[in-house]
Amino acid sequence: MHKGYLSLVLHAHLPYVRHGDRDDRLEERWVYEAMLECYLPLLMVFDKLLSDGIAFRMTLAISPTLLSMLDDDLIVTRFRTHLAKTVELAGKEVKRTTGQPQENRIAKMYVERFRTIIAYCRKWDFQLIKAFRHIADSGCLELITCAATHSFLPYVETEEAIRAQLLVGIDTHERILGRRPKGIWLPECGYTPGLDRLLKEAGLRYFFVDSHTIEHATPLPRRGLLAPLFTPHDVAAFARDEVASRQVWSSIDGYPGDYDYREYYRDIGFDREMSYIEPYIHPEGIRVHTGLKYYRITGKQGDKDWYEPSWAREKAASHAGHFLYHRERQVEEASQWMDRKPLVVATYDAELFGHWWFEGPQFLDFLMRKTVCDSKEVKLMTPSEYLEEYPEQDRGHLPMSTWGRNGYGEVWLNENNGWIYRHLHQAERELITAIITYSEKKGDQLALRCLKQAARELMLAQSSDWAFILDGQTVTRYAVQRVHDHLVRMRALLAMYREHRLDEEAITQAEADFPIFPDVDITFYLPKQTHRVNVSRQLVAAAQDQSSTKTVLMLAWEFPPHVVGGLGRAVYDLARHLAQQGIVVHVLTRATDSCAVEEMMEGVHVHRLPTYIPSEQADFLAWVFQLNLAMVDAIYQLWSLGVRPDVIHAHDWLVSWAAIELKQRYSLPLVSTIHALEHGRHQGIHTPLQQRIHECERTLTQSSDAIIVCSKYMESEVKRLFGTPSSHLRVIHNGVDLIPLTEVNREQLRQELAIGDGPVLFFVGRLVQEKGVHLLLEAMARLRAEFPHARLLIAGRGPMQDEWKLLVHQMGLSEQVRFLGFVDDGRRDELFALADVAVFPSLYEPFGIVALEAMALGTPVLVADTGGLREIVRHGENGAMMYTGDPESLTNQLRWLLRDPDQRHQLAQTAMQDVKQFYNWTLLASQTIDLYRSLSVPAEIGMTT
């Protein structure tokens, strides 16, 4: 007679990372790796147990996002490609290791493993969903659900949005797996008082919590942690067992760390030479895990020894026996005082088994065989079966809790991710309001589609994965981008609905981009009761009040409307997007005759400072020094008025004296952005003035607590010229705003410019030698015979203007080339829309914001292979590239683009997507805020006199 029960529970989840427009997203690779290394090996273990007559029991929670991806034909097709490439690589490894017995033996092991996996996949036509259904039909595997997008429910503000997460998750489970779940894995085991009522309403019988949740229940349960506890609404809470979890999870003495197991981090994707491994890693040459690993853990330090599969298998069997022995002792002890058979609940992330712990599926196989066939003390059981056997349980009230770090919500709400919740909460309220209005007047089917897609976008933005990634500071750019993009699209959809301007093409595109939850029911968002699940509002508000960076003081010598180059525009865009994210921004800049001394621009406090000596009456360095004195005096006045900055942000060397003085006087951290360097502008330091500026740049970098540069190129330049350590440098790109261009009358614009019907090339920028316009003129001369109607428009002003106009006359290009002088932003955008190609043949370009502006407006770009431009443009993918300083290369690339309009269109479309994903100011401002917060100190430290 068994004395107790063991419930094995795995939670399988991945965020929704399907990208239909691209098949090279690293994040989508998460799915293929998990399928190949975890889900398929687990299914094969289950299948073999059944075929051997082993009546095992296991509970598996599969999140709706993961289910949706496994059920997606595109994901399945791409997985087959991933598998084929992996098999091909394994075959190459067998050939490569011929004559190397140890490596060859392991390579052959992988080939055999993949053959077995392929045979299993073909059995189910690569449809893992069918395999899961088959195992579940046996009664040995209980499948349960999770919230729709794995949203951390304690921090969802409205009851309606929580209900939608639950019910959409249940509906998705039933639609794909053909059965309604009895239980749920709450995302991150996140529970909050009142949530049990919504679980009850949804028809769910049980959920899982961390052990401390039960230990802090009121009243304390008589049966402790080895039996479920009923909440006030009769939903059973099962506590995960700490001892059972620690034996597997512990980084110190957990089983996966045994020295005979396979080492995860030594992968041939990083070990093999690039020429060999390149076809099997990311197309851009980013090294990734291939799954082919030859070493065992061996030890914490020193060289790694070869992996011995037979040793690892023996250890898996030994550890399974060890685990079972301790569970037997555990239930034997508890059975002496409990009035029923105790239940040990062992819960784990499914991805541990096979992906991180290669031998994990073997361990489970051995464990279930030993328990079913050999144990007289412990029997495997699912939570549902335990509730059937013991329908009456202790009752109590549970506190808010999670299984995350320190047991509560700090992983999903801290200085790195707290900013997302004000946006999510506002989005919840806006969506609910729109759905209420729809329910009252019943709009048409297109309006319904619009609101359904808005609901999908909100749910995808609510995924707890984004906050988790921001907490861990891993792929933060991707997480911020996903939150931003979903919320932006949701608000655009709601605006369509409210303003009665439904765009079916845009709605269809949104549906196609993220085809999840096709039957989402928006009535889930309609209010039902006045009682609220209320933990999130207070916790999130408290966290926002404790934000470590609230006020930023920016110093910049140029700021709109006074804009000389890209610096002024970049400072303006960054400042206003910081303000949109709740940061108080004060900008100190030079005075202009046309603007107020003090004004508020889009939430930014702008202080324009007159110098004691006007610029026209002083030499350049003297005027710069006067501007810095004015800045120091201005912050002294602001401080006396109660303005207490947390961070100083200086932009380029022209404000370095003031920045360093203010840092020292007020004991504040200093962040500096180096937009360009004197050495790069002039290809070296040649004059005393250039040397003086160069030294100012050096002093500013050495005095700064952190330095922002706009490209990897600039990062390397600052390191090389000033010896700045990598730890002080942060690459944060410049960005552009994707503002739709109003319709441009191209024919009228052509008539106005008198340029005929031929192809149009467009350059805009300062007319200085480093911009390379002289190369563009030479290319026009070479192409004149082949493209006699081509026209080049040059916009901008600068010291080379007269010289280049003379060159145009001397080369006989007066009919082909037009100098337009200064153009404002509106006219510039119209010219981009008119142009067939925007050309930027720079000799030096720290970043290249003008190329991004062209890309954002859908204009094909041709750039020089220099500086930051080479990081923005990928030749043949999102633009074209020429060899720097080479007019022949420029001519050849122009010829290619002008001959192939279809190629130009494809490049432009890819470029627009890149700009949206990587160069939007919301994302870049968030990255800047993260940097501020890593440095900021309380302003109450005060000033020194």
N, C-alpha and C positions, 0 to 999 in steps of 0.2 A: 504494500500500500504506500503510495507516494505521500510525502509529508508536506509538500508545497509545490508551487508552480514558478516557472520562469517565463516571462513574456519578453521576447526579443522584438524590438521596435526600431525600424530604420526610417529615416526621413530623407527622401530624395527630392532635391530642389535645385533648380537653376533659374536665374532671372530670364525673362524673355529677351533673347539676344538675336532674334532672326533679323537679318538685313537682306531683303530681297534684291536690292539694287547692286549689291557687291558680294562676292564670294571670298573675299580675302580679309574679312574682319577677324582680328585675333580673338575678340570676345565670342564670336560664334564657334570658334574652335573649342571653347569650353564644353559645348554640347557633344561634339564628336569624340573628344577625349573621354568624357564621362560615359558615353554609350559603349565605346570600345573597351575601356578599362574597368568600368564598374557595373553598369546595368546589364550588359550581356553576360559577363562572368557570373553575376548573381543569378540571372535567369537560368543559366546552364547548370548551376548548382541545384536550384530548385527542381529543374526538370530531371536531373539525374537522381535526386532523392526520390521523386515520384516513381520513376521507372524501376528503382530498386525496392519499392514498397515501403519506404520510410515515411510514416505519417507525421511529418514535422508540423510545426506551427510557427508562423511569423506574421508580424504586422508591418505593413509598408505604407507610409504616407507619401504620395506622389503629388507634388504641387501642381495646380492647374496650368501654370506657365510651362512647366516641364512636360506635362501631358500634351499640351497644345503643340509643342515643338516635336515631340515624338510622333504625333499624329499628322505632321505636316509633310506633304510630298516633297517640298523643296528641301527641307532638312534631311529627309531620308535620302534623296538623290545626292546631296552634297556629302552625306555621311559615307555613301558607297564610294564616292571619289576619294574621300579621306582614307577609307579602309584600303582601297586599291593602291594608293600611294604608299601607305605604310607597309603593305605586303611587298610591294616592289622594292622598297628600301631594305626590308628584312632579307629578301633574296639577294640583293647586292651585298649585304653584310656577310652572308654565307660565303659568297665568292671571295670577298675581300679578305676574310679571315682564314681562308684555306692555308694550311701549314701552321696555323696558330691554334693548337688544340683547345685551349681553355675558352678563348673567344668564340671559336667555331662552334663548340658545343652549345654555348648560350645562344648564338645566332640561330642555330638549327631549332633550339627550343622555341624561339619566337615564331619561326616559320610554321612549325607544327601547331603552335597555339593559334595562329591566325587561320590555318586551314580548318581547325575545329570550329572556330568562331564563324567563318564563312559558311560552313556546312549548316550550322545552327541558324544563321541568318536566312539562308535559302529555304530552310524548313518553314519559316514564317514569312517569306517574301520580304525580308528586311523590315517587317512591321512589328516592332517591339510591343506595341499595344496588344496585338493578337496573342503574343506569348504571355504577357501579364494576365490577360483575361483567362487563358487556358489554365495557368497555375491557380488563379483565384477560384476558378470553377471546381477545382479539386477539393476545396474547403481547407486547404493547408495554409493558404496565404490570404490574410485579410487586408484589403486595400482601403485606405482612408484618405481623406482629403486635407486641404489646407486653404487658407484665405486665397482669393483669386490671384493676386499678384504678390503674395507673401508680404503684405503690408503689416507693419508693426502696429497692431490694433490699439494698444494703450495710447498711442500718439495720434490716432485718427480723431479728429475733433467731433464730428457729428455722428449720431447714432445711425442716420441714414447711410452714410458712407461705410460704416462698419457692417451694417446689414448687407449692403451690396457686395462687399468683399466676401462675406460668408456665403450668400446665396448664389452668387455667380460661380464661386468655387465649387459648390455642391452640384449645380447644374452642369458645369463643365465635366466634372467627374462622372456624372450619370450619362451624359451624352457620349463621352468617349469610351468609358469602360463598361457601360451597360448595366450599372448597378448604383444604387444610392448608398452613400457611405454612412456608417453608423457612428464613426468617430472623426475627430479632427486633430491634426497637429497644428496648434496655434503657432504662427510664425515666431521664431525665437523663443518659444514657450511663453510668450508675452500675455499675461493675464492681468485684468484690472476689474475691480468690483463692478458688477452689473453686466459684465460680458456674458455671464452664464445664462442670463435671461434670453439674450439673443441667440445663444447656442440652442437653448431649449426650443425657442420658436422655430428655429431652422430644422428641428428634428434630429439633432445630434445628441448622442447618449454620453459621450466621454471625450476627454482631452487630457493632455499631459502637462505637468508643471515640474519645476525644479523642486528638490527636496525641501529647501528652506521655506517654500510656500506653504506646505503642509505643517511644517514645524512651527510656523507663526499663525496658524489658523485659530479662530475663536469659535467655540472652545477647542482646546487641544484634543485631537482624536485619540480614542483609547487604543486603537490598533496601530498607531504610529504611521510609519511609511510603507508598511508591507500589506496595505489594503487601500483601496480607493476611498476618497472622501466625497460625499454628496454635498454640492453647494446648495444654497437656499432655493434654487430652481431645479433641484433634482438632476443635475448633470454631474457625472462622476469625474473627479480629478485624480489621475494616477501620477504618483510621484516617481521620477526617475531615481534609480538607486545609485548613490554616490560611490559605493565601493565597486560595484560592477562597472560603472562608468570609468572610474579612475584606473582600473586594471587595463583598460584599452586606451583611454585618452591621455593618460599622464605622459608628459614630455620627459619625465625623469625615469619612471620605472614601468611605463606602459608597454605592452607587448610589441607594438610596431617598431619600437626603438631597439629591438634585439639585434645584436651585431651580425647574425646570420641572415637577416632579412635583406631584401634588395634595397639598395640605396636609391632614393627617389631623385636626388638632385644631380647625380652624375648621368647625363644623357648625351647620346652622340650628337644631338642637335647643337650642343655647345662644345663637344670635344673634337669633332671631325673638322677637317679643313673645309673652308667655304666652298671651294670648287666642287667638292664631293657632295656636300650636304645641301647645297643651294636649292636644288629642285624640290626639296622636301620640307623647307621652312617657309617663312612668310616671303611673298614675292619681292618685298622691298629689302630683303636680306636680314630681317630681324630673326635672330636665332630663337627657336622655341623647342619645347620638349617634343620628341618624336615618339616616346614610349619605349624606345630601345635603350636599355641600360644594362651595363655589364658588371657592375660592382655590387658588393654587399656593403652594409653599413660599416662593418669592420671595427670602428671605434670612433670616439669623439674627435680624435686628432690623428694626424699622420696620413700616409697613403692608404688607399682603399684596395682591398683584395678582391679577387674575382668572385662573382656570385656562384654559389653552389646550390642549384635548385633542390637537390635531394636533402641537403642540410636544412634549407628553409622549410621544406615540407614536413620534415621531422619536428621542427620547432613549432609549426602551426598545430600539429597534432598534440604536442606536449602542452602548448599553451591552452588549447581547447580543454584538455583534461584538467589542467590547473584551474581554469575558470570554472568548470563544472564542479570540481571538488569544493571550491569556496562557496558556490551557490548551495550546494548540498549542506554544508556546515551551517550556512546562514539560515536556511529554512528549518533545519533540524532544531537549532537553538530557538527560533521564533515559535515553532510549533508547540513548544513546551508551555508557553504562556498565552498564546492567542486562542480565541474560541473558534477559529476556522483556519483553513490552510493558508499560510502566508503566500503572497505573490511578490516576486522580485521583478521589477520592471527595468530592463536594460535598454537604454535608448542611445542611438548614435546617428550621425549623418551618414547616409548611404555611401556618399562619395569617398569616405574613408576606406571602404572595402574594395580594393582593386586599384583605385587611382593613387591615393597616398600610401596605402598599405597594400602592396602588390599581392601578398599572401592572405589578405583579409577574407576573400571568398573561400579559400581553403580552410581557414580557421572556422568559419561558419559551418561549412560542410562537416568537418570533424565534430564540432560542438553539437550539431543537431543529430548526427548519427549516434554519438556517444550518449546523448540525453535520452533519445528514443529507445535505443537498443540496450543500454547498459545501466542507466541510473535507476535505482530503486527509491531514491529520495525525491527527485525533482522531475516534474512533467512539464513539457512545453504547453503554453496556453495563450490564447489571445485575450485582450481586455473584454471583448464582447462575451466570450465564453465564461470568463470569471464573473461578470455581472449576471449572467444567466444562472450560474451556480449559487451566487450569493446576491440576491436582489436587494437585500437590506444592508445599508452601510451607515457608518457614522456620518454626522452632518456638521457643517461648520461654514463660517465666513472666511474667505481667502483674501490676503492682501495683494496689492499690485506686485508683480514679480516677473523675472525672466530667467533664462539659463545663461544669460550673457555675463560679461565681466562684472564681478562684485554683486551679481544677483538681481540687479534692478535695471534701469533703462539707460545707463550712462553711455553704453556703446552707441546707441541710436539717438542720443541727444547730448551734444557737447560742443565745444568751441569750433570743432571742425565741420559739423553738420547741422547745428541748430538753426542756421539761416533758412533751411528748406521748408520748415514747418509753417512759417507765416504765409508762404506762397501756397502750400498745399491746403491749408485751412481756408484761405480766401477762395481757392478754386472749388473746394467742397461746397461752400455756401453759394457761389455763383451757379454751379451746376444744379444744385437742389432748387434754387429759385427758378431757373429756366424750365426745369422739368415740371414744377408745380404749375407754371403758366401754360405749358403744353397740355397738361392733364385737364386743365380747366376749359380750354377751347379746342382741343383735339386738332392739331395741325395736320398737314398733309404728310405723305410717306417720306418725302425728301427731308422735311423737318425732323421726322422721327429718326431717319438715318443720321442726320447731323447730330442730334442729341445722343444717340447711341455711341457714335464715334467719340464725342466729347467725354462720355463716361469711360470709354476704353482708355483714352489718353490720360484721364485722371488716375485710373487704377494703375496704369503702367508707371506713372510718376510716383505713386505711393509705395512702390516696392521697397522693402526694408534693405534690399541689397545696396541701394545707392548710399544710404546713410552709413551702412556697414563699411563700404569701400572708402568713404570719406573719413571715417574714424580710423581705419587702418592705413590711410594715405597710400593706397596702392595705385589702381588705375583711376585716379581722381578725375582726370579730364573726361573720361568716358561717363563716369557717374554724374558729374555736373551737367554734361551735355544731354544725357537722357532726361534728367529732371527738367532741364530748361526746355528742351524740344517738345516734350509731351505737354507741358503747361502752356507753352506758347501756342501750340496747335489747338489745345483745348479752348483757349480764350478766343482764338480766331474763329473756331466753329461756333462758339456761343455768340460772338459778335454777328456772325452771319445770321444766326437764328433771331437774335433780338432786333436786328436792323432789317429783317425781311429781304435779305439779298443772298439767298441760298445759292451756292456755286456747286452744281452737281459734279463738275470735273474735279474740284478741289476735295470734295467729300469722298468721291470715288478713289482718288489718289491716297487720301489718308487711310481709308479702309484697306487698300492694297498694301500700304507700307507696313502695317501691323495687323495682319488678319487673325486676330485672336478674339475669342468669345463672340462668335457670329450671331448668337441668339440672345445677346445680353438684354435683360428686361429692365428698362429704365424706371419702371414703377417701384423697383426696390429702393429708389431714392426718395420716394414720397414719405412725408412724416406720418408716423403712426401713433406715437405716444409722446407725452411731454417729459416723462422721466428720461434722464440722460446717463449714458456712460461718460463719466466726467473727468477722468484723470488727466487727459492730455493737455487741456487748456492751461491748467495751473502749472504743470511741470514745464511746458514749453515756454510759457510766459516768464517763469522764473529764470530759465536758462538764458532767455534773450536779455533779461535785465542784467545778467552777470557777464554779458559779452565783454571780452577783454579789450576790444578796440572800438571806440565810438567816434572819435574825432581825429581827422587827418589834416595836417597842414602841408599844402603843396606849394612848392616854389618853382616857378617857370618863367623864363624871360619872355616867352611868347604865349599868347592865349587869344582865342577869337574875340573880336574880329581881327586882331593883329596876328596874322599867320604868315610866317616866312617859308617854313618847310613843313615836314611831317610832324615835328615835335608839338607844335601848338594844337594841331588836330588830335593827336594821340592823348595829350593831357586833358583836353576837353572831353573826349569820349570816355576816357577812364574815369574822370571826376564825376560826370553825370551818372554813369552806371554804378559807381560806388554809392552815390546818393540814393539811387533806386533800391539798393540793397541795405539801406538803413544806416549807412555811414555818414556822419556829418563831415563835410569837406569844405575847407577854406583854402582858396587859391590866392596866392600873392603873385602879382605880375606887373608889368610895366603899364604906365598910363597911356591912354590914347586920347586924342582930341575929341573923338566922336562918341565916347562912351562915358557913362557915369563912373565916378570914383568907386562907389560901392553899389553892387547890385546882386540880385539873386538870379542865376541862370539855370533853369531846370533843376532846382534843388541844390545848387552849388553856390556857396558864398564867395563872390569874386571881389577882391580888393585890388584896385589898380593904383599903382604908386607913382607919383611924379618924382623925378630925380632932382637933386639940388642943382645940378648942371644939366640942361637939356642936351639930348644926344647930339644935336647938330652943332653944339658949341664945345664938345669935348672929343678927345681921341677915344678910340673904341674901349680900351682897357680902363681908362678913367671913368667912362660912362658906366661900364659894368660894375666897377667898384661902388659908384654912387648908387646904383640900383640895389646892390647888396646892403648898403647902409640903410636905405629906405625900408628894406624888408625887415631888418633887425628892429628898427624903430616901430614898424607897424605891428609886429608880434608882441612887442612890449605893451603897446596900447591895447591890443586884443586881450592879452593876459589880464590886464587891469580891469577889463570889462567882463571877466569870467570865462573867457574861452580857454579851455585847457586841452591842448592837443595830446594825443597818445603817441603819435608817430609824426616825424617830419619826413616828407617825401620830396627829394630834390631831383630836378630834371636837367641833366647835363652840367658842365663845368661853370656856366655863366652865373649860377646861383650858389656855387660851392662855398664862397666865403661866408655868406649868410647862413647856409645850412650847417656848417661846422660850428660857427659861433652859437647858433641856437641850440644845437645838440649839447654843447658844453655848458651853456648858461642854464638850460632848463633840465638837464639830465634826461634827455629823451632819446630814444632809438632813432637812428637815421637810416632811411632807405633811399638809395639813389638809383635812378634809371639812367643808364648811359645809352643815349640814342644813336650817337655816332662818335667817332674819334678823329682827332686832328691828323693823326698818322695815316689813317685810311683815306681821308679826304684828299691828301696831297701825295699819297704813295711814299710817305716818309716825312721826316722833320727837316726842313731846309732853311728856315729863317728864325731870327730871335723871337718874333711874335709867335710863330708856331711852337717853338720850344717852351715859351711861357705858358701857352694854352695846354700843351702836353703835360707840363708839371702840375698845372691846376687839376687836370683830369686824374693824375696819379694821386695827388693829395686827397681828392674827393673819394676815390676808391678805397684808399687806405683808412680813411676816417669813417667810412660807412659800416653799419652793422650788417647790412645786406645790400646786394647790388642786383638790380634787374637789368637784363639785356633782352633784346627782342629776337635773338636768333642764336643758334649754336655757333654760327660763324663769329658773332660778336663775343660770345662767351670765350671762344678760343683766343680772340684778339686781346681781350682784357687780361686773360691769364698770361699770354705771351709778353705783352708790353709792360704790365705792372706787377706780375707775379702774384696776382690775386688767387687765393686758394679756392678750390671748387666749392667748399662748404659755404662760402660767402656769396656765391653766384646763383641766380635763379633765372632760368629762361622762361619768360612770359611774353608771348607774341603780342604784337599790335593786332588790332582787329578792325572790322568794318561793320556797319549796321546794314542789314538787308532790308532796305527801304524800297518797296516796289516803285519802279519808274512809271510815271504817267505816260500815256501814249505819245510817242514822238512822231511828228509828221516829217518823215525822212526826205520826201521829195521837196517839201518847202525848205528844209534845212539845206539840202543840196543847192537849191536855187539861190538861197541867201548867201551861201559860201562860193557860188559859181564854180562848182567842181565837177559837173557832168555826172555821168552814170557809171563810171568805172569804180573799181575797188578802192576802199579808203583805208589808209594806215593812219594811226593816231598816236602821237606822243604828247604827254603832259608832264611837266616838271620844271624844276629850276634849270635855266640855260647856263649850266656850268660844265666844265670840261669832263668831270667825272660821270656825267649822265650819258656820254657817248653818242650824242646826236650826230657828230661828224661821221661816225660809222654808218648811221642810218642814211645820211645823204649819199655816201659812196655806194651803198647798196641800191638806192633808188637809181643812181646813174647806171649801174650794171643791169638793172631790170627794165630800163626804159624801153628797149626795143621789144622785149617780150610782153610787157604790160604797159603799152603807151598811154592808156587811160587811167592808170593808177594814180592816186593822189595821196600826198603825205600832209597831214595837218599837225602843226607843232604849236602847242599851247604852253604859255609860261613866259617868264621874264628872267633876265640874268645877265651877267657881264659878257657872256659869249654871244649874245644875240646879234650884235652888229657884225662880228666876224663870221658867223655862220650865214647870215643873210648875204654877205659878200661871196662866200663860198658857193652858195646856191647860184648866184649870178654867174660866177666863173665856170661852174660845171654845166651851165645851160639848163638848169632845172626850174627856172622861174615859173613855168606852166604847171609843173608837177608838185611844187612845194609851197605851202601857205603858212606863214607865221601869224598866229592869231593873237599874240600877246596874252595878257592875263585874262583868264575866264573864271567866273564864279562856279560854285559847286553844281548849280543847276545846269548851266551850259556845259560844263565838263561831262556830266552824266548824259546829256543829249548827244554829245560827240562820241562817247563810248557806245551808245546805242546805235549810232550811225556807222561806226567803224567796223570793217571786216576783221581787222587785227589791231590790237594795241601792242605797241613795240616799246620795250625798255632795254636798250643795249648798254646798260651802265657799266662803267669800269670799276665803280665802288658803290655798294648799296648795302648798308647795315641790315636793312629789313626789306623794304620794297612795298610800302603800304599802297602805292598807286597801282601796283599789279593786282592786289587784293580788291581794290575798288573796281577795277575792270572786270575781274572774275565774278564779283558779286552781281554785276549788272549783265552777265551773260556774254561778255565780249571775249573772244579768243585772245590769248596773250602769247607773245614771244619775248623772252627775257634772256639776259646774259647769265652765263653759268658763274655767278659770283655772289659772295656774301649771303644775305638772307634770301635772295631770290631763288637760289638753288634749293632751299628748304621748302619754299612755297610751291614751286612748279616741278612736276615730274614729267619729263619729256615724253611726249606721245600718249600721256594719260590725261592730264588736266591742262596742258599747254605745250608750248614748244620752247626749246632752249638752244642758244648759240654759244660758241666758244667766246669767252670774254676777249674783247679787243680785236676780233677777227672778222673783217668785213665780208670775206668769202663765205664764212659759216653763216653770217647773218643773211647774206643773199640767198644761200641754198635753202634756209629754213623759210624765208619769205616766199620763195618760189613754190615750195611744197604746200604751204598753207593757202596761197592764192589759187593754186590749181585744184584744191580739194575742199569744196565748201562743206561736204558731209563730214569730213574729218574735223573741220573747224567747229561745227555744231556739236559733235560728240565731245570734243575737248572742253568746250564751254559749259556743257551740261555737267560734266564731272567736276569742273572747277567750282561751279555754283554750290554743289553739294559739299565740297571740301571747305569752302568758306563758311557755310552754315554750321558745319560740324566742329571745325577747329579754330575759327577766327571770329566768333561772335563775342561781343563785349561783355555780355552777361557772364559767360564762362571765364573770361580773362579777369574781370573784376573780382569774381569769386576767388580765383587763384591769388590775386593781389591781397585780398582780405586775409586769406590764410597765412600769407607771409607776414602781414602786419601783426596778426595775432600771435605768431610765433615769437615776436620780438617785443611787443608792447609792454609797458610798465605803467602803473597808475600815475596819472598826471599830478596827483596830490603830493608827489615827492616835492614839488615846488621848484621855484627858480632860485638860482644863486645870484648873489649881487656882487 
